[in-house]
Amino acid sequence: MQFTKLRISGFKSFVDHTELLIEPGMTGIVGPNGCGKSNLVEALRWAMGETSAKKMRGEDMDDVIFGGTATRPARNLCEVVLHLDSPNLTAGTPGVKADAVQTEMEISRKLERGAGSDYRINGRPARARDVQLLLADNASGAHSPALVSQGRVGALINAKPGDRRQLLEEAAGITGLHSRRHEAELKLKAAETNLTRLDDVVVTMDAQLQNLRKQARQAARYRNISDHIRRAEALLLHLRWTTATAQVMQARAGFHKAEEAVRGLMLAVTQATTKRTDLAASLPPKRQAEAEAAAALQRLLVAREQLDAEERRATEALATLQRRLAQIEGDLAREKDLAADADRALARLAEERQAIVDAQGDEAESQELAKARLEEIRDTVATLDAELAAATERLAADEAKRAQIQRQAQDLEQRVATLRRRVEETQAQKAELERQQAARDDVAEAEEAIHLAEERLELAKGTAEEAEAAKAGAEQAANAARALGTQEQATARDALQRAEGDRARLTAEADAITRLLKAGAGDLFPPLVDALTVAKGYEQALAAALGDALTAPLDEAAPVHWRALPALGTIVPLPAGAEPLAAKVKAPGALDRCLAHIGIVADTATGTRLAPDLAPGQILVTRDGAAWRWDGHCIAAGAPTAAAERLRQRNRLTELTQEIAEADTLVAEARAAYEAVKDAAEERVALALRAVDQASAKDRVARDAVSAAFRAVADARATHARVAQAAAALASRLAALSETLDQMTADEEDLRERWAEARATLEELPPPGEGREQIAEARLRLTEARGTQAETQNALDRLLREAEDRRRRLDAIAAEETSWRQRRDGTGGRLAELTERAEETREEQERLAERPAQIEEERLTLADLIHEAERVRSRAGDDLAEAEGALTTAERTLKEAENGLADAREARAHAEAAVGSAHQHLDTVKERIAERLDCPPEQVLALAGLDEGEPLPEAHAVEQRLGRLEAERDNMGPVNLRAEQEVQELDEQIGVMKTEREDLVSAIARLRQGISGLNKEARERLLAAFHKVDAHFQEMFTQLFGGGRAQLKLTDTEDPLDAGLEIYASPPGKKLQILSLLSGGEQALTAIALLFAVFLCNPAPICVLDEVDAPLDEANVGRFCDLVEEMARAGHTRFLIISHHRLTMSRMDRLFGVTMAERGVSQLVSVDLATAEELQAAE
């Protein structure tokens, strides 16, 4: 599998659509700090299934969506698409169709703000787990060791040995084994806990079983006492029923007597009501006459009040007019004063304007002289300021140049001395290496050992492939058996569910009909319809013939009831063509006469034809409900009746009982068939699984042999690598030292020449004291000139301010003159208006002065009219009072009659209540009988064990015996009547739990065996990976350092799974020591060697190096680039390298630049090496 392209949209700073091509070899990414280079790496990790927001440098996963800038709005979603190229895609790969051949794959992850991530593989929805597993199978993923950053290098340096063990686990591929082992341990702990709980439950249930057996014996004694109580209770209820029946008869007699008294009093009330009604009818005309007289009097009184109000209003209006006339005269005087003030103000303003105009005569000349003087002084100040700036700049440049040259000379002197010491050390190292370059003849022996180990590995692989094929065949057979069993069980289960569904439907229908029939069964007198049995299809015919008579009970105590009569001596036969309905109905004897006169005809035409021949009392009906009575009464077919529906429901309930029994038989047969199919399927699957276990055991043995062969090959290769590495390291180091020595010699000569040039330049510079004296004199002259400039500017500002004040005052004077003229012109109009208003007010005053005399004349006329109206109203009131008195007397008589009637009715109500109370008491006794004994009252005596006519004991004696029995039963305390059934159920539960305990014990044994196997496999794979990583690490270290040696060790414990990983390194010329004792650059280079060693154990299709070369000097960067280039050429891994180092950039196969021309928005562009160096220099 190869990574070919990364497509980004809306992810962090890459808001626009961006594509990064990942081609073979080394691809470099360059750009200034903060431009978004690391966002590319995070986009790659995010697309590969990273779920931690903190590792994406955010608090929430929504933070990876572009958040907006000052010029661009925020996005609501982002998407990263990873393109892969793999010729080995199979139908089992997620996103690959079963019948398709694909070599390309596209993995996309889209995130919508607040909605979560959406993964897709080749456009099909997928889970994050699918993406992670797919990439993990190809040694990639969000947490792959192939993604190396500068922070990861630092973390590896600072990590404890125990934390570094994770590198070995990744190289060995056992990180999944750890999670599976932890899961198995959790299951083991849960199973052991369940076993302990199960043992506790079994002990508890044994104790509960003994207790239930005691309760079963107590329940038998409880039932015996309850039977005696039932007989005594039946006898007591029979005595109460006979007493209640006698009380009902006595209460009915009292009610009939009270009813007769009510009828007599109702006649007297009717006569009194008639008289009261006649008197009440004569009152309305008299009340109308009295009301009309009172209304006429009221109108006259209102007119008198209106005259008084008008007189008051006239007086108030005269006073108001007098006040208004005085106000107008005051306004006239004020307007005359305002006209005089306006003339005086206009004269004053004219004098002030002339004085201001005289002062403006010479202001322009004064301003021009002040401006000319100011310009002259400004030119002088600018000249002096320029001279001071030039002198200051010359002095600063001379001093800066002097200081720079001095620093350069000192630095060059130190560098020459340092370089001289390094030259001497390098010459000594070269001599030592030349002495060691001999006696390396064991490379051929190591190659022969590798050849033999690889042959044994191929043989082991062949055996493992055969075992794996056998295992796959057994698993396929097991899957086929499981699928066949599932299909057969599904078919049997469907049949069982259909049978149970049919039974449930029939049961639900029967329950519904039962509830409907019981809804009316609580009446005191059950209807006749519940005592009938009608042939199916004849329900509507019987209901049409009898109608509401079917709701009447058979109990003669009911107000409406059926009564059994003896058979008639002679019965008139039905008309020819009619069949007796009695043959289709099973009914009590009370209906014999009725049914003998009802005939069934075939259709409506036959009934219409035979209806005239009916004898008195006969009825013809059809099955659909049409009816013809002997007296001509007819009923149309299909008329719905409750009685017919109730009869049909009862017939349907009988049918349902039979159908439910048949359905129960079908359900039992279907369940037995399902259990048989299920047992057979489980047996087949068990046989297949045993075959799978045997094939798996052989496969494990073969894989163990392959693992041992792999370890032998790895050991041989590691030995060869160490031998070859040692030889190559010596040659590489010797060449590197020769090259370094030549370069240092040339650098030393160049530094000495630059040091001599710096000292010569320093001697040519002038002394610094002369420039400072010239600057002081120029600064003094400039200060004096600026003082004169400030005084001249103040004088000019004063002149301009005074001229502006005069102009503003002239404008104000013009505005004031206009205002005063407007006031003076408006005064004349207001004087004329006020004079006119004064004349109008005087005229209105004269008119109102005549109104009081007119009002007095009208008041005298109204007084006479009011006296006459009061006399008429008094006479009408007397007539009304006399009529109302007679009505009051009649109402009193009626009230007395009604009170007597009310008393009689109350007595009747008491009698009726007594009847109801007696009936209620009787009903209560019957309900008590039905509730306690579930039988009619007539059968209670038989339940008590007594015969008809046998003498009965007193009620109080029966109550005492019943009390003793109940007390005896109550003294027993709570009794568990289900104890016997619970004993049986508990026995079955204990048996099931013991079976479950055996299953738990076997499961715990299997879990312990599985954990042991996982630990064994993990140890073997970890040790094999350790040897491979150690061999690669030694090779990488020697290549990166140009010599030296290094090794890895497991520390702290005998168990490799808990051991730590310590790093020992010996750079050229130094002793072997742990990583933390090395210098910073040596630590970084050693950590890189270890990461590369882990990577080589399980190469990934892509390797990302994010600024890994930052802590390295140029010599180490060169060796680092050589190593990466060699790895890129030797394998199929594509390298993506982010770097700021010019040397690293120059070694890339291609470069991409990341820029941020627009703040907050990153762009990806292709660049050449020259452009890359310019970007680096721009930081």
Number of C-alpha atoms within 10 A of each C-alpha: 20 21 20 18 16 22 19 23 22 24 27 25 24 23 22 15 14 17 17 18 13 20 17 19 21 24 22 24 27 27 25 17 14 14 20 22 24 17 19 22 20 20 25 22 21 23 25 28 23 19 14 13 15 10 13 20 13 12 12 11 20 21 15 24 23 24 18 16 13 8 9 14 10 14 17 15 20 22 22 24 23 22 18 18 16 12 12 12 19 16 14 9 13 19 21 19 14 10 8 10 13 15 14 17 21 18 21 27 23 18 21 15 15 10 10 11 20 15 24 21 21 17 12 13 14 18 14 19 11 17 22 18 16 16 19 17 11 14 21 23 25 19 15 20 22 25 22 21 19 17 12 17 20 15 14 20 19 14 15 13 18 16 14 19 21 15 22 26 23 21 26 23 18 19 15 12 16 15 11 15 19 13 13 17 16 13 15 20 14 13 17 16 11 14 19 12 12 17 14 11 14 17 13 11 16 14 11 13 20 11 13 21 16 13 19 20 15 17 19 15 13 20 14 11 14 15 11 16 19 17 20 22 23 24 24 23 24 25 19 16 23 14 14 21 16 12 18 19 13 13 20 17 12 17 19 13 13 19 17 12 16 19 13 12 19 17 12 15 19 13 12 19 17 12 15 19 13 12 16 16 10 14 17 11 11 17 17 13 18 20 14 14 19 18 14 16 19 15 12 17 15 10 14 18 11 12 17 13 11 14 16 12 12 16 14 11 15 17 11 13 19 13 11 14 18 11 13 18 13 11 14 17 11 12 19 15 11 15 18 11 13 19 13 11 14 17 11 11 16 13 10 13 16 11 10 14 12 9 11 13 9 9 13 12 9 12 17 11 11 17 15 11 14 19 13 11 18 15 13 15 19 14 11 18 18 13 15 20 14 11 16 16 10 11 17 13 10 15 14 11 13 18 12 12 18 15 12 15 21 13 13 20 16 12 17 17 11 12 16 14 11 15 18 11 13 16 14 11 17 18 12 13 16 12 9 11 13 10 7 11 11 12 16 12 13 19 16 13 17 20 14 13 19 19 13 17 20 14 13 20 19 13 17 21 14 14 21 19 13 19 21 15 15 21 19 14 17 21 15 15 21 19 14 15 21 16 13 17 21 15 14 21 19 14 19 21 15 15 21 19 14 18 21 15 13 18 17 12 15 21 14 14 18 14 12 14 16 10 10 11 13 9 10 15 18 17 21 21 19 18 13 15 17 22 13 15 14 21 25 28 27 28 25 29 27 16 15 12 16 21 19 17 23 20 16 12 9 13 9 14 18 20 12 14 11 9 12 9 5 6 10 12 14 21 17 9 12 19 17 17 22 20 12 18 17 14 17 14 15 16 18 17 17 16 22 21 22 25 27 24 24 14 14 20 9 16 22 15 9 18 20 14 12 20 16 11 14 23 28 31 32 24 21 19 23 23 30 26 20 16 14 11 9 17 14 12 18 13 13 12 15 14 24 21 14 18 25 19 19 21 17 15 20 11 12 18 14 10 15 18 11 12 20 16 12 19 20 14 14 21 18 14 16 21 14 13 19 18 12 15 20 15 13 16 20 15 12 20 19 13 18 21 14 13 20 19 13 19 21 14 14 21 19 16 19 21 19 18 21 20 21 20 22 22 19 22 22 23 20 22 20 20 20 20 24 21 19 18 23 22 17 18 22 21 14 16 19 15 11 16 19 11 12 17 14 10 15 18 11 13 18 15 11 14 19 13 12 18 15 11 13 16 10 9 12 12 10 13 9 10 16 12 10 14 17 13 11 17 15 12 15 19 13 11 18 17 12 14 19 13 11 17 16 12 14 18 13 11 15 14 10 12 15 10 10 16 13 10 14 17 11 12 16 13 11 15 18 11 13 19 15 12 16 18 12 14 18 13 11 14 17 11 12 18 14 11 13 17 11 12 17 14 11 13 17 11 10 15 13 11 14 15 10 10 14 13 10 13 15 11 11 15 13 10 14 17 12 11 18 15 12 17 19 13 13 19 17 12 15 19 14 11 16 17 11 13 20 14 12 20 19 13 15 21 15 13 20 19 13 17 21 16 14 21 20 14 19 21 17 17 21 20 15 19 21 17 18 22 20 17 19 22 18 15 21 23 19 15 21 14 10 13 19 13 14 11 20 10 14 24 19 15 17 19 11 14 11 8 6 7 8 15 11 10 14 10 11 18 15 12 15 20 15 12 18 16 11 13 19 12 9 13 9 12 18 16 16 12 21 18 11 16 19 13 12 17 13 11 14 17 12 11 15 14 11 14 18 12 12 18 14 11 16 19 11 13 20 14 12 16 19 13 13 17 18 13 15 23 19 18 20 22 18 22 24 25 18 24 28 22 25 26 27 25 27 25 28 26 24 24 23 23 26 22 23 24 20 19 14 19 15 13 10 9 12 19 19 14 18 20 23 19 21 19 24 22 20 15 11 11 12 17 14 16 21 15 12 18 9 15 15 20 22 23 23 29 22 25 25 26 23 24 24 26 22 18 19 18 20 25 20 22 22 22 19 21 19 24 26 14 16 17 11 14 13 18 21 16 16 23 20 16 17 18 17 12 18 17 14 10 13 16 22 23 24 23 25 27 21 23 19 18 15 19 25 17 18 19 13 19 23 21 21 24 21 17 10 11 13 20 19 22 20 22 14 13 18 13 16 12 14 25 19 12 18 18 12 10 10
